[in-house]
Amino acid sequence: MRTVRRLLYRDLLGSVLFVALAFLSLFYFIDFVDELDNLGRKGLGAGPAAWLALLEQPGHFYELFPIAVLIGSIYSLARLAQSSEFTILRTGGLGPGRALSLLTSLALGFAALTFVVGDYVAPAVERQAELQRARITGGIARGQNGAWLKDKQHGPDGERSFSVNVRRARGPSELEGVRIFEFDAQGALIARTQAARASVDAEGLWRLSDVVRTRWQAAPGDAHPQVQEQQLATLDWRSGLSVNVISAALLPAKTMSTAELYRYTRHLSAQEQSAQQHDIQFWRKAFYPFACLVMVALALPFAYLHGRNSGISLKVFGGIMLGISFVLLNNVAGHLGLLKGWTPWAVAATPSLIYLAISLAAFGWLVRYR
């Protein structure tokens, strides 16, 4: 059995890594051309474009690796079936259950690699790429109106809620175009603070610069509040919005690990903000490594097809179509779940469960009737 395991694992690993390298080479070229076009308008050369394109590759590896596992596994198993090597292994005692257990062990290794890259390597590298792109382009901007954050505080004057708008950021802790709207417990606007720049430390202390602070104060029974405006060089504002929360609001979700996504969804829920989108992202990221198990299960039935009935190229093409359909279903399910308000974990798990059921049904049918 050790010899069989070595034979299968060596062949499968070689095929999967070759397909993954081919995908990454293609996407690196596409990213390089795209970055070269964007940075060329700012007078920058090929060096920064090549570096930024390289920083995008761990994220592509995380997204594409399950598909590479599917295509590489189908190619390897179909080649073994065509050369009758897999038939010889079956004759020598490699039953369906043992074959499934061998490939499941390898798939768990693929899943562990996907988790490590997706949770540790890719977020750190993607964050670095976003920050470097911000230095080149002049800052990070989230849409035309910037990013919005909410915070609640309890003080001697009662509960206060804050809506914070950040127009642009040069990094997670260096912000520009900050507006802070303060509301009382009844939801009435009582103050607005505008700052040209702000720096935030790890404890949530905002140091505002070039500040214009406007307050609305109404006497009891007076329907027309008095407006007071004050200009300050600097102002410190203590809030519960730390650097991690600001990074999550400004940077794309792909720059966050599973744990960071979980903490950010809890923050949104605590501030009574919609967390459905980030909840779906969290569960998709949590379940995504297990897609490698589904891909290997989808590939295993190809080893039981008669190898001389059709060429390997047709089977590889079928694997590519299966991979594309899985990605499409995964994305469509995410959008539908967001529109319909479906349970996030069910939305994230359903595509993998559907394809796993299809693969096991096909495997059982081939073993029984073919």
Legacy VTK file of the C-alpha trace (Angstrom):
# vtk DataFile Version 3.0
C-alpha trace
ASCII
DATASET POLYDATA
POINTS 370 float
0.000 0.000 0.000
2.922 2.350 0.613
4.025 1.859 -3.000
0.526 2.554 -4.283
0.268 5.656 -2.127
3.624 6.918 -3.365
2.642 6.291 -6.983
-0.720 8.056 -6.724
0.497 10.952 -4.605
3.539 11.658 -6.776
1.487 11.646 -9.963
-1.356 13.723 -8.515
0.938 16.258 -6.836
2.921 16.777 -10.013
-0.202 17.325 -12.110
-1.894 19.649 -9.605
1.221 21.803 -9.110
1.756 22.007 -12.873
-1.823 23.204 -13.439
-1.559 25.691 -10.549
1.708 27.071 -11.965
0.127 27.422 -15.409
-2.827 29.335 -13.948
-0.572 31.625 -11.920
1.626 32.353 -14.938
-1.413 33.343 -16.971
-2.860 35.529 -14.223
0.527 37.127 -13.530
0.762 38.189 -17.151
-2.778 39.603 -17.078
-2.132 41.453 -13.795
1.197 42.795 -15.076
-0.394 44.227 -18.225
-3.224 45.741 -16.166
-0.862 47.313 -13.605
1.436 48.529 -16.367
-1.488 50.322 -17.996
-2.617 51.898 -14.714
0.833 52.936 -13.476
1.990 54.036 -16.912
-0.512 56.905 -16.740
1.306 58.105 -13.619
4.710 57.969 -15.255
5.882 54.774 -13.532
7.739 51.976 -15.262
7.528 48.205 -15.431
9.300 47.586 -12.098
6.448 48.698 -9.767
3.897 47.030 -12.061
5.779 43.726 -11.934
6.044 43.907 -8.141
2.350 44.721 -7.628
1.363 41.931 -10.015
3.565 39.533 -8.040
1.840 40.538 -4.798
-1.508 39.563 -6.331
-0.456 35.953 -6.920
-1.035 34.474 -3.404
-4.644 35.639 -3.628
-4.989 34.055 -7.067
-3.411 30.858 -5.776
-5.985 30.705 -2.966
-8.892 31.248 -5.349
-7.658 28.951 -8.121
-6.059 26.102 -6.205
-9.255 24.013 -5.761
-9.835 24.300 -9.516
-6.209 23.294 -10.127
-6.784 20.311 -7.811
-9.791 19.276 -9.907
-8.113 19.624 -13.303
-4.804 18.117 -12.163
-6.531 15.190 -10.463
-8.703 14.468 -13.502
-5.679 14.575 -15.802
-3.640 12.285 -13.540
-6.401 9.743 -12.907
-7.555 9.731 -16.531
-3.964 9.143 -17.677
-3.597 6.255 -15.215
-6.884 4.789 -16.485
-5.879 5.181 -20.140
-2.560 3.416 -19.582
-4.385 0.670 -17.613
-2.244 1.396 -14.541
-5.324 2.146 -12.437
-6.935 -1.092 -13.684
-3.856 -2.993 -12.529
-4.034 -1.288 -9.148
-7.693 -2.303 -8.848
-6.818 -5.863 -9.759
-4.082 -5.811 -7.120
-6.563 -4.961 -4.356
-7.163 -1.201 -4.569
-10.879 -1.212 -3.849
-13.183 1.798 -4.168
-13.188 2.479 -0.420
-9.413 2.346 -0.165
-8.975 4.534 -3.245
-11.391 7.066 -1.785
-9.574 7.075 1.576
-6.166 7.527 -0.096
-7.355 10.484 -2.138
-9.199 11.950 0.857
-5.945 12.028 2.827
-4.251 13.874 -0.023
-7.232 16.230 -0.350
-6.944 17.092 3.344
-3.352 18.133 2.693
-4.535 20.312 -0.198
-7.205 21.805 2.091
-4.608 22.587 4.777
-2.402 24.320 2.190
-5.392 26.331 0.940
-6.268 27.372 4.496
-2.711 28.503 5.309
-2.389 30.515 2.111
-5.901 31.993 2.371
-5.743 32.873 6.070
-2.146 33.954 6.549
-0.163 34.471 3.357
-2.712 36.007 0.968
-4.285 38.561 3.398
-0.889 39.878 4.501
0.405 40.145 0.939
-2.865 41.642 -0.376
-2.796 44.231 2.403
0.763 45.125 1.494
-0.244 45.451 -2.155
-3.147 47.758 -1.271
-0.891 49.960 0.874
1.768 50.188 -1.817
-0.879 51.004 -4.397
-2.177 53.687 -2.026
1.277 55.274 -1.792
1.525 55.317 -5.568
-1.982 56.590 -6.313
-2.258 58.955 -3.319
-4.494 56.968 -0.989
-7.195 54.339 -0.537
-10.713 55.445 -1.445
-13.819 53.307 -0.857
-16.235 54.430 -3.544
-17.151 58.018 -4.290
-18.401 58.796 -0.780
-15.662 57.030 1.181
-16.169 54.530 3.995
-18.778 54.848 6.753
-18.320 53.543 10.289
-20.518 53.644 13.402
-19.684 53.795 17.081
-21.631 54.013 20.339
-20.413 55.449 23.629
-21.883 55.844 27.095
-20.821 58.930 29.046
-22.052 61.303 31.742
-24.444 62.898 29.229
-25.993 59.544 28.349
-25.654 57.412 25.265
-24.051 58.952 22.205
-23.874 57.438 18.734
-21.396 58.479 16.063
-21.396 58.123 12.296
-17.906 58.521 10.853
-17.089 59.123 7.208
-13.532 58.660 5.926
-12.959 59.995 2.434
-9.477 58.595 1.828
-6.685 56.793 3.672
-2.941 56.585 3.109
-2.862 53.564 5.386
-5.021 51.958 8.074
-3.961 54.592 10.626
-3.472 57.656 8.382
-6.831 59.073 7.284
-7.910 62.086 5.219
-11.225 63.911 4.900
-12.752 62.761 8.188
-16.292 63.749 9.231
-17.764 62.726 12.591
-21.502 63.174 13.237
-22.601 62.916 16.872
-26.186 62.032 17.847
-27.913 61.950 21.223
-30.024 59.089 22.604
-33.097 60.360 20.689
-31.201 60.390 17.384
-30.910 64.181 17.125
-27.747 65.610 15.587
-25.851 67.603 18.227
-22.346 67.993 16.766
-20.333 67.629 13.601
-16.553 67.450 13.484
-14.595 67.842 10.268
-10.873 67.177 10.055
-8.491 67.333 7.144
-6.363 64.508 8.559
-6.462 61.974 11.380
-4.165 59.347 12.829
-5.490 56.408 14.845
-3.572 54.305 17.355
-4.177 50.704 18.374
-6.349 51.760 21.344
-8.847 53.724 19.242
-7.548 57.249 19.974
-8.108 59.525 16.984
-5.763 62.520 16.687
-7.534 64.977 14.417
-5.751 67.842 12.618
-7.170 71.043 11.058
-10.490 70.600 12.830
-13.759 72.470 12.384
-16.250 71.514 15.109
-19.906 72.588 14.919
-22.365 72.139 17.794
-26.118 72.631 17.937
-27.373 73.587 21.415
-31.043 74.197 22.109
-32.425 75.607 25.320
-35.417 73.796 26.897
-38.548 74.700 24.954
-36.557 76.443 22.205
-37.237 75.015 18.762
-34.281 76.847 17.196
-30.914 75.606 18.491
-27.917 77.870 18.644
-25.027 77.008 16.362
-21.499 77.196 17.705
-18.515 76.717 15.425
-14.986 76.230 16.627
-11.721 75.831 14.723
-8.940 73.821 16.305
-5.461 72.881 15.186
-5.716 69.438 16.812
-8.327 67.443 18.697
-8.193 64.021 20.372
-11.278 61.832 20.101
-11.557 58.549 21.976
-13.651 55.900 20.210
-14.103 52.171 19.911
-13.017 52.258 16.252
-9.556 50.762 16.287
-7.101 50.379 13.424
-8.357 46.841 12.719
-11.953 48.018 12.299
-10.874 50.891 10.048
-8.777 48.526 7.921
-11.749 46.188 7.535
-13.964 49.074 6.418
-11.442 50.566 3.973
-9.702 47.527 2.534
-11.339 44.754 0.466
-12.619 41.650 2.252
-9.881 39.548 0.617
-7.300 41.291 2.828
-8.924 39.828 5.974
-8.413 36.430 7.518
-11.273 34.263 8.751
-10.819 35.475 12.342
-10.720 39.128 11.249
-13.893 38.683 9.211
-15.594 37.133 12.232
-14.582 40.028 14.508
-15.703 42.596 11.945
-19.123 40.976 11.503
-19.554 41.000 15.293
-18.635 44.709 15.301
-21.186 45.472 12.585
-23.881 43.568 14.468
-23.048 45.368 17.721
-23.393 48.725 15.921
-26.719 47.650 14.380
-25.268 47.689 10.875
-25.983 45.171 8.152
-23.466 42.311 8.432
-25.042 39.945 5.874
-22.407 40.521 3.200
-19.468 40.009 5.552
-21.213 37.050 7.207
-21.416 35.331 3.820
-17.771 36.195 3.147
-16.807 34.733 6.522
-18.577 31.425 5.932
-17.330 31.176 2.366
-13.779 31.667 3.579
-14.310 29.148 6.375
-15.678 26.472 4.006
-13.506 27.205 0.967
-10.534 24.946 1.888
-12.905 21.984 2.013
-13.623 22.594 -1.677
-10.412 20.630 -2.293
-12.169 17.558 -0.884
-15.063 18.137 -3.263
-12.711 18.590 -6.231
-10.853 15.340 -5.543
-14.179 13.531 -5.096
-15.299 14.933 -8.471
-12.083 13.710 -10.111
-12.158 10.152 -8.739
-14.972 8.857 -11.032
-12.774 9.662 -14.062
-10.409 6.883 -12.967
-13.246 4.350 -13.377
-14.156 5.409 -16.905
-12.830 3.195 -19.658
-9.727 5.027 -20.722
-9.836 4.045 -24.392
-13.370 5.294 -24.993
-12.304 8.936 -25.063
-9.113 10.922 -24.935
-7.622 12.624 -21.903
-8.160 16.039 -23.457
-11.945 15.562 -23.459
-11.888 14.579 -19.790
-9.702 17.541 -18.883
-12.100 19.795 -20.777
-14.960 18.298 -18.765
-13.005 19.009 -15.579
-12.520 22.631 -16.619
-16.252 22.963 -17.238
-16.987 21.425 -13.838
-14.609 23.865 -12.171
-16.111 26.863 -13.961
-19.635 25.748 -13.048
-18.596 25.367 -9.392
-17.155 28.895 -9.307
-20.263 30.304 -11.009
-22.609 28.531 -8.610
-20.534 29.690 -5.641
-20.683 33.329 -6.774
-24.352 33.217 -7.759
-25.269 31.649 -4.410
-23.439 34.437 -2.596
-25.293 37.171 -4.499
-28.655 35.454 -4.138
-28.063 34.923 -0.422
-27.314 38.610 -0.021
-30.426 39.671 -1.973
-32.793 37.171 -0.352
-31.354 37.379 3.167
-30.662 33.637 3.353
-28.731 32.038 6.213
-25.028 32.828 5.520
-23.562 29.423 6.438
-26.134 27.613 4.295
-25.369 29.902 1.336
-21.641 29.192 1.660
-21.979 25.420 2.143
-24.674 24.604 -0.433
-22.508 24.638 -3.629
-19.900 22.331 -2.096
-22.566 19.971 -0.752
-24.299 19.805 -4.149
-21.094 18.962 -6.005
-20.023 16.488 -3.323
-23.350 14.678 -3.676
-22.971 14.617 -7.477
-19.437 13.239 -7.261
-20.317 10.511 -4.757
-23.385 9.512 -6.781
-21.307 9.279 -9.971
-18.595 7.343 -8.147
-21.102 4.876 -6.710
-22.789 4.367 -10.080
-19.476 3.748 -11.891
-18.267 1.306 -9.254
-21.554 -0.604 -9.316
-22.346 -0.689 -13.021
-19.073 -0.074 -14.854
LINES 1 371
370 0 1 2 3 4 5 6 7 8 9 10 11 12 13 14 15 16 17 18 19 20 21 22 23 24 25 26 27 28 29 30 31 32 33 34 35 36 37 38 39 40 41 42 43 44 45 46 47 48 49 50 51 52 53 54 55 56 57 58 59 60 61 62 63 64 65 66 67 68 69 70 71 72 73 74 75 76 77 78 79 80 81 82 83 84 85 86 87 88 89 90 91 92 93 94 95 96 97 98 99 100 101 102 103 104 105 106 107 108 109 110 111 112 113 114 115 116 117 118 119 120 121 122 123 124 125 126 127 128 129 130 131 132 133 134 135 136 137 138 139 140 141 142 143 144 145 146 147 148 149 150 151 152 153 154 155 156 157 158 159 160 161 162 163 164 165 166 167 168 169 170 171 172 173 174 175 176 177 178 179 180 181 182 183 184 185 186 187 188 189 190 191 192 193 194 195 196 197 198 199 200 201 202 203 204 205 206 207 208 209 210 211 212 213 214 215 216 217 218 219 220 221 222 223 224 225 226 227 228 229 230 231 232 233 234 235 236 237 238 239 240 241 242 243 244 245 246 247 248 249 250 251 252 253 254 255 256 257 258 259 260 261 262 263 264 265 266 267 268 269 270 271 272 273 274 275 276 277 278 279 280 281 282 283 284 285 286 287 288 289 290 291 292 293 294 295 296 297 298 299 300 301 302 303 304 305 306 307 308 309 310 311 312 313 314 315 316 317 318 319 320 321 322 323 324 325 326 327 328 329 330 331 332 333 334 335 336 337 338 339 340 341 342 343 344 345 346 347 348 349 350 351 352 353 354 355 356 357 358 359 360 361 362 363 364 365 366 367 368 369
